[in-house]
Amino acid sequence: MTTAFRSERPAFFDLAARVKLRVTGADTFRFLNGQITNNLARADATSTIQASILNAKGKLSAHVFVSKENGEAFFLDADPELREELALRLDRYIIADDVQLEDVTEKFSIFHFLAESAPTLVGSTRTVAANRFGAVGWDVWSASEDAQEVRRQSADGFSFCDEASAEVLRIEQGIPRWGRELTNEIIPVEANLEESSIDYAKGCYIGQEVVSRMKMSGQRNKSLCGLVSLSAAPLHPETRLESDPAKDAGWITSATRSARLGKEIALGYVKRGYNTIGTKLRAAGVPVEVAALSFV
């Protein structure tokens, strides 16, 4: 049974598997800013921004973290499942631009630290502020050959959070991830990415018209919500949600047992009309209640 991560010491995570792209060239800023939903000017050498990359219909092609290298180069990192798709999606729009994409996934490792101040580690190449789990954190990049040494040093002052525990924490914090809450059929507003990833005041980007129209109308067909089992029965991804009387109300995307809450919880998309906090639904016969995010 998966349990929540617990430790008196701050935690660190191994994110080496994330796809990492380095983008260079004289037209890099203009090009990237026309691809992402956030303002690239906010990304610098000491802090990352989150952003979505969309298709012309406003649906997600990727969700990325972006930081600036010294000079005019930028780093993008995303969930491992996007390794091929992300580069192909960006390359498709490089027409006559002086822009080069380099997949540096194997060259670098990333360790993420949940701490108020940045760690100082021998072997790290760059440290940037990043909010990956709904709290202040730091990404420490290192060359892949130095990753073991960086990890060894990290264990002296931090507790390692393995993949299973990180997944519990992600769900507790209501953080969407690619392949679960984030897919090619989702518009970022539906996934609660407005505050972290969308700048409505910036210039044009692909898919902007759809996102801006949703902002103006205030309407969305579905929203990412928290769900709590009312019977202590476990919940399962891909289970459909039903209202009473029986009507399709959405579906579950991720689920876990939260030891901190003592509850079975889930993330899921709930359709308009059923997503008010406190609404009672059923998931394969299990009674559930719509809850606010984050859970903790």
N, C-alpha and C positions, 0 to 999 in steps of 0.2 A: 504494500500500500504506500502510495506517495504521501509524504508529509511535508509540511511547510519548513522552509529554511529557518533555523533558529540559532542565534549566536550572540554573545555579548560583544564580539568584535565586529568591526565593519566587514562587509562581504566583498569578494571579487569574483569575477566571471571570466571564463575563457571564451572569447568570441572569434577565435582563429578561423573558424569555418565560414565566416561571413565573406561574401564576394566583395572584392575591393578593386575599384577602378581608379586610375590616375588619369586626369584629363589635362592636357597641355595644349599650347598653341596660342597665337596672337588673338584669336577670336573666341577663346574659351569662355570668358565672362559673358559676352553677349549671347553665345550659343546656349550655355547652360541655363542662363536666366530665362531664356525663352522655352525651356523644357520643363522647369520645375514650378510648383505652386507657391513656393516661398520666395523671399527676396534674397538673392545670392549675396548681396552686399552685407548681410548679417553674418555670413560665415567668414571666420578669420582663422588665424594660426593658433588661437587659443580656445576657440569654442566652435561646436558644431551646430548646424541647424537640421531640423527634419524637413522633408519635403516629399511631395508625391509627384510622380511622373505619369501623365495621363495620355489617353488616346483622344481623338477628335470628338468623341462622344462624352468626354468627361469621366470615363471609367479608368480605373487604375491599371497602369502598366507596371508600376513598381512603387515602393516606398523606400526612401533612402535617407541616410545621414550624410551630410556634406560638411567638409572642413577645408580650409585653405592651407596649402603648403606655402612656405616662404617663397615669395615671387608671385607668379600668376597661375600656378598649377592648383588644381583642386583634387581632393580625394572624395570618392563616393563609396559607401559600404551599404550592403543590403543583405537580406536573408539568403542563405546558400542556394535555395531553390531558384533564385533569379540569375544564377551565374551566366547562363547563355542568353537568356531573354533580355536582361538589362543592357548588355553591350549591343545586341542587335537592335533594340529599340532606339538607343541613342544614335547609333551609326546610321540608321535609316534617314535621319534628318540632317546629317552632315553632307551638305551639297557642295558648295564652293567655299566652305569655311576652313580656316586654318586651325583645325582641331584634331588632336590625336588622342585616341583612347588606348590605354595600356591596362591589361588585366594583371594586377599585382597581388592577386589572392595568395599565391604561394610564396611571395617575397616577404610578406609582413604578417605578424600576428597582432591581435588586439586583445587586451585585457581591460575589462571594465570594473571600476571600483566605486562602490557606494560609500562615499566619504565626503565630509565637508571640505577637506583640503586635499590638494593633489598629492599623491604619493611620489616619493623620490626614489627611483630605482635605477641601478646601474644596468646599462644595456638597452634602456628605452631610447627611442629616436625622437618621439614627440608625445606630448601630453595635452589633451584638449578636453574642455568641459563638455559633458553630454548628459542629457536626460533620457535614459532608456527605460527606466522602471518607475517613472513618476516621481523621481526624487533627484536631488543633486548627485552627480556622479562624474567620473573622469575616465576617459579612454586613454590607455597607455599603449602606444604602438611600439613594436620592436621588430627588428629583422628576424625572420623565422628561425635562423640559426641561434639567436640569443633568447628565444622564447622560454626554453627550459630554465635558464638562469633567472629570468625575470619572474617566472612562476615560483621558483624556489625562494627568492627574496620576498615575494608577496605573502607567502605562507607564514612568515615571521610575525607580521602585524595584522593580517587579514584572514578571514575564514573563507575557504573555497566553497562556492555555491555551484553544485553540479547541475547538469542539464535538466534533470527531473525537478529539482527544487526551484530552479529558475523559472520553469514553466508554471509552477504553483504561484510563485510571486507575480509573474506576468498576469495571470488570470485574476488574482486578488486585486491587482492595481488597474485592471481593465484595459491593458495595453494590447492592441490588435497586432497580429503578426501575419506574414505572408503565408498563404496556403490554408489558413484558418479563417480569420476575419477579413483578411485582405485578399481579394482575387480580382481577376479581370472583369468581373461583373459588378464591382462595387464602386460607387462614387465616394470620394474621400469624406465628404460631409456626412454621409451615412455612417461612417466608421468613427465619428467623433474626432476627426483630424483637423478640424477648423483652427482651434487655438494653437496647436503645436506646429502646424504645417502649411497653413494657407495665409498669404498676404493679399488682401483684397485691394490694396492700394498700389501694388506694383504694376509693371507693364504687362503686355500680352504674353501668354504662354499657351501651349496647345491644350485644348479642353477648357479654357477659361470661361468661355461663354456659358457653358452648362453650369459650372460651379457658381458663377455670378448670378445666374438666373435663379438658382436654388436659394441663394442668399437673399435675393430681393423678394421672392415669394414666401420664404419661410416654411415651405412645404417640402417634405421628404416622404417617400413611400414606406421607408423602414428606417430603423435606427438601431445601432449597436447598444444593447442593454445588458445589465446583470440579471441573473436568474438564480433563485435559491430554491432548493428542494424543500418542500414542506413536510415530507414524510421520512426524511433521512435516507431515502433511496438514492443511489448514484444516478447522475445524469450522463448522457453520452452525446458526443459530437454527431451531427447530421440528423438527429432526432427532430421531427417536425413538432411544432407547437400548435396546440388547438385551444380555441376558446370554448365557452359553454353558453349557448349551444354550439355544437361542433362546427367550427370554421377554421380554416388555415390561418394561423397568426404569425408564422415565421419558423425559424429553425435554430438549433443549437450549433455553435461553431467550435467551442472548446469547453471542457469540463474537468473538474478536479475535486478532491477532498481538501478543504482548508482546515488544517489543525488549529490554526490561530482563531478561526471563527467557530470551529466545531460544527461545520456545515458542509453539505455538498453544494457546490456552486458552479455556475457556468456563465459563459458569454454567448450571446446569440443575437440574431437580427429579429426584431419584433416589428410587425407591420403597424402602420399608422392606425390609430383607433384602439390598439391593444397595448401600447407601450408606456402608459402612465404608470409611475411608480406605485406599487401596491396591487396592480392588476393580477388576478389569479388566472393561470392558464394550466394546461396539462401537457406533459411530454411523454408520449408512449404510456399514458395512464398515470404517470407520476405527477402529483400536484406541485406546481411551482408558482413563485411569486416574482414579478418584475421588481428589480432592485436598482438603486442608483449605483453609478460607477464613480470612483473605485469602491470596492467592498471595504477596504481598510484605509 
